[in-house]
């Protein structure tokens, strides 16, 4: 049997959500200056593209680093279902912090990392990176 | 250090079957991908090499040479093939995207004596890709 080699597998998803950038501790004029159009009271929306990267050995029995069906179900349940077609400002995790894409990226990583032990096929792989594209010009990565 | 990436596409079919697993386990693990008639992808391959810029030519590597090696060692071997049946290494190795990335590295690395291979990235679909940075040097990965 071949020696195990280590690869990095990236899976890409998308969800649509709205947000408004507004810090409750700052006065309105500072919020407007800090966030510009992103502070508009009605919010605005994005089609976010999410990449989840898993690093680990290739299982010589299955040829896989992680079972994609398991990973997809996990991301669907923990991330896409709660966030898709939602207002991020109404999410429990964003009552106390501004739903910038930076904060969203970190939050998605945290949720995935906390539930990672529940992905049976990924017991030898680790969550390496969450990458989030807010628009085709802005993207963010977090590696924990 | 400069990193240069060349992209190429190839079309191939495959199916997933592990001889270590029972027929029921194969079906449960791989689902529709276990169909022995196979299914296909337009794979997108990115080969990244690294090096310093040659003062005379202004290039890290002569792209003509890189393209020739990619075509001869990888694309002509894999393009328009049923991987499990027509590419010898995949008679025994399951042609998952992970294993394909590993094998493409093994095909290319010995033939790229004129540059340093840094990464193989292989897209099975636009939403799924694998990166391989070569054999671990210290047992802890790249």
Interface residues (C-beta under 8 A of the other chain):
Chain A: X2 X5 X6 X7 X8 X9 X10 X11 X12 X13 X55 X58 X61 X62 X63 X64 X65 X67 X68 X69
Chain B: X16 X18 X20 X21 X29 X31 X93 X94 X95 X96 X97 X98 X99 X101 X102 X126 X127 X128 X129 X130 X131 X132 X133 X135 X136 X141 X142
